[in-house]
Amino acid sequence: MKTERTNHLSRPLILTIAAFFLGSVFAFAQTPDAARGVLRLRVRVKTGTTTSGLSRKRFYLIPGTLEDNKALVEKIANTSGRSRDCYYRGIGASEPLLNWLRKGDCESIYCREIEAADIEAVPEFQRAFNAGEQEFGNRELARKWLSVNLTDNIRDGFYKSRQLELQNLIKQAEEISHTKVLSVMTDTKGTAYFTELPVGTYVLSNLLPTEVGNSNVYWNCEIKVKAGDLSTEKPFLISNVREGPVKCVGAEKPVPTCALSALEKR
């Protein structure tokens, strides 16, 4: 009898708990956090007759419409876009160093490993290596720690100058939207993913111009993210030319000519 009474009393409790649990699940599914999307970005550029994915370049997603961010977009469009070659020529870098940077599309000497053949070919590397060999007494250590014997402007001065420009633009964007600017870097094929995006309108931008051939390309594209947008859907394709399913074409300007360095003026 005692057991029967206990089972009888427990049924309403079980039903109450079940109802509460189902209600909680339903409420969670209806929260704004569930309304998210994924943007699959695909960046392709054409130089001459060759089209390829734009690899290892960072893109930003700024909350708001193009109109909301009008002042920022105008500032981006008026950025001079000093080239890597101009920067390094301005500090008197050698042509072999410029070639080494171009080969890896590098903004600093940290973008790829410096091999023994590179040390022989690049005078700046050779001088730093010789200083390291005297300091460490070991050729391999001198190669691995070569960067410590390069001057700051050679080592990463161009990269740091671009980072400063970027931070100023990001600060302005976040002051306008009162929301954090998101960023991703493309892979070797020019693909990148923005995930867990709140539903809304954004401006997709590279903020600082990207060198493509002899041009600087500025992308500022308005895009809408809807609930349920998935990365498996057709990618958002952008390019520097209007071809096929391209959804945003970047604005192009000629790369500024370089001012002569003090060494070149002599």
N, C-alpha and C positions, 0 to 999 in steps of 0.2 A: 504493500500500500504506500509506503513512504517513497519507494522508487517511482511509482506511477505518478505521484503528486509532483515530484521534482521534474520529471520529464514534461509533465503538463505545463508547469510554470515556465520552463525554459524555452518553449516554442515562441511565445511573443518576443522574448528577449533576442532570440536568434533572428527573427524576422526584422526586428528593429535595427539590429546591427547590420544586416544585409542591406536594408533600405538606405541606411546612412552611408555605407560603403559605395553603393551604386550612385547615390546622389553626389558623393565627393568626386567620383570618377567623372561623372557628367559635367560637374562644375569646373573641374580641372581642364577638361577638353574644350570648354567654352572661354577660358581665360585668354586675354590678348596674346600671351606668350606663345600660344599654340599657333597663331597666325604668322607663320614664318615662311620664307622662301630661300631658294638657292639660285645664285646667278653664276652661270658657266660662261666665263669670258674667253673669247678666242681672238687673238691679235695677229693679223697677217699684214706684212708690208711688201711692197713691190719696188725693186730697184732695177731699172732697165727692163729686161725680160724675165727676171727672176723673182718669184714670189715665195716667201718663207715665213714661218712663225717667228714672232719677235720674242726672243728668249731673254730670261733673267732681267725683265724690266718691271718696275713697280707701278701699280695703278691704284687709284683711290676712289672711294665711294663717299660722296658728300651728300648728306641729307638735304632735301629741298629741290625745288625746280631750278631751271636755268635763270628764270626771272628772280627767284629768291636770292640766287647767288650771282647776280649780274655784276656787282662790283668786283667780286673775286675772279670771275671769268675774264673780265676786262683786264685785270691785273696780270693774269696768267698769259693772256694774248699779247700783252706788251712786254713780257719778260724777254730780255735780249737773247738769252740762250747761248752764252759764251761756250764755245766748243772745248772739248778736251785738248785738241791740238793747239788751240789758241792759248789756253792756260799754260800748257807745258812749254810751248815756244816762248811765251812771255817770261818764263823763269830760266830760259836758256838751256832747256833739256836737249839732249842729242837726238838725232833722227832715229838711231837704233832703239832708243828708249820709246820713242813715239810708235815705232813699228811694233814693239813688244806689247804695248798697251792696246794698239789697234787689233792685233791678232786675237786677243781674248775679249775685246770690247770692254776693257777695264777702266774703271774710274780711279783705281789706286793699285799699288803693287801687290796688294793682298788678294787680288781676285784669283790668282793661280800660282802654283809653285814655281819658284825660280830654279831652273835646272842649270847644270854645269855649262851647257852650251850657251845658255842665256848670259851667263857671267862673262863668257869670252866675247860675246857679241855686243854687249851694252856697256859703254864706258863707266856709267854711274854704278852699275852693279860690280864691275871689276874693281873700282876704287874702294867700294864698301867691303868687298870680299877681302881685299889685301889688308885693310885695316883690321878686319875681324880675325884674319889669320895671325896677325901679329899679337892681337889681344888674347885670343883663345889658344893659340898654338895648335890648332886642329882645323884641317880644311873643311871637314864635313860640318863642324860646328859653325865655322865662318860662313858657310853657305846657308845653313838653317837660320842663323841669326843675322843675316845680311841686312835686314831692314833697320836694325838699331844704328847702323853706321851710314844711313842715308839721312839727308836733311828732311825736315818736316814737310816742306813744300813738294819735294820729290816723292816722298813716301805716300802721303794721302792728302795733300793740300787741296787738290781739285775736288775730291770726294767730300771733304769737310766744308768747302765753300758751297757745294750743292746742298748738303744737308742743312746748312744754315738758311738758305733760301727756302727749302722745303718746310722747315719748321715755322718760318714766318707765314707761309701760305696756309699751312694747316691750322695755325693759331687763328688766322683771320676766318677761315672756314668754320671753325668750332665756335667762334664768337658770334657768327651769324646764325648758326643752327642750334647752338647750345647743346650739341650732341657730338660725340666722338666720331672723328673721321676714320673709316676703316680702310685697310690696305692689304693687297696681296701682291705676290711676285709671280710672273709667268714662268712656266717650266721651259724646257729646251724646245718645246713645240709651240710655245706661245699661248698656252692654256693656263687659266687660273680659276679658282672657285671662291666666291664669296658665299659663306654658309650662314644659316640661322639668321637671315635678314628679316627685320620687322617689315611688314607690308608698308609700302609707301613709294614716293618718288625720290629719285636720287640723281646726282650729276656724277657720271663716271669720267674721271680725268687722270691724266698723267702728271698734272701740276707743273712739272718742268718739261720743256720740250725734249723730244727724243730725236737724235740724229739718225736720219735715214738717207743714205747717199749724201747729196749736197744740200739737203733740206733739213730744217727743224720741223717736227710734226707735233702739233698741239691737239689733244683730244679732249673735248668737253661735250659729253653726250648725255641727254636726259633719258632716264630709263625708269620704268615703273615695275616694281616687284609686287606680285599678287600672291595671295595665300595659296600654297600648294605648288608654286613654281619649283620645278625639280631640275637637278643638274643633268638628268638623263634626257631632258628636252633639247630642242635645237639650240645651239649656243648663241650668245649675243656676239656677233662677229663685227669687229671693227678693223679698219684698214686705212692706208693713206691714199687709196684709189677706190673709186666706185665701181665695183665689179660684183656680179652675182648677188648673193644674199647679204652683202655688207649692210649693216644697220646704222653705222656712223662712220663718216669719212673725216679724218683729221685735217685741220687747217695746216697748210705748209708755208714756211717762209725760208728764204735762202739762209744758210748758215753764215753768220757774220764773218767778215774778213778779219784776219788777225792783225792787231797792231804790232809793229816791229818791236822785238825785245831790245834791251839795252845792248846786248851782245851783237845782235844783227845790225844795229845802227852803226857800229864801228867800221 
